Amino acid sequence: MHVEVTTEDLTEQARAGRLASLAKSVRAGLAFAVGIALPQLCAACREPVEGEGLCAACWSKLSFIAPPYCPRLGIPFPSDPGAGVLSMEAIADPPVYARARAAVRFDEISRTLVHALKYGDRLDLAPTMGRWMANAGREVLAEADALVPVPLHWRRQWGRRFNQSALLAEVISKRSGVRVVHTALKRVKATVQQVGLARSERAANVQGAFKVRPQAQEAVKARRLVLVDDVLTTGATLEACTRALLRAGAAQVDVLVFARVVGPSRILI
Ligand SMILES: [Zn+2]
């Protein structure tokens, strides 16, 4: 027997439900078709690429940070000044965190990777970026009790569906064996985007923006922690997070980022 169900037979709710499930299966079908038909594209130049998410040409343009560098800030030195010598920046304006390490310099090419991960749904980049971070941070990770990702405000996290810092921390954790405390910090103030703000405005913008959750006190108190984020520009966000962790009794806070600004930079993130 043939039963015809017309739209008039359906309630508004059922119709919406049918549409939603139709949209879902169309999306799933498309993702499947695209996955089969298209090779992975280079995150920077969009050329087809095998494996790592970045083609050989773009890879060679990345500026990896290697010693010699400032033991506090991780800023590369043009020549080796000898063990323990700090950069002018570290002496003139010492950060509240103990040490910072970064995998690469923040420039056009690394910005493309950061943006692809953050806004472009290129979650496939996280294992590679996290691996470079684990290498760059070997020294601070060797002494760490736990990793703490810089949290997004929940409103922003809902819009974006994931926190790129938490994703990178997971990869670093797998490679280093240092556990991640995902819920240590809470963003209590929805800050405006730091892009385009001056250094002093950035600091004011994030002041008091982070708190240690009461249930995370145990995981923070007397621990050596490594804050994980994608980019360090002025360091205002990471300093605000460090202050919150130190107030909650952390023994030491180091910082590990994918990319950091080195020297004067007009590149906006
Ligand atoms: Zn490329």
Residues whose N, C-alpha, C, O or C-beta is under 5 A from the ligand:
A	BS01	ZN	C42 A44 C45 R46 C55 C58
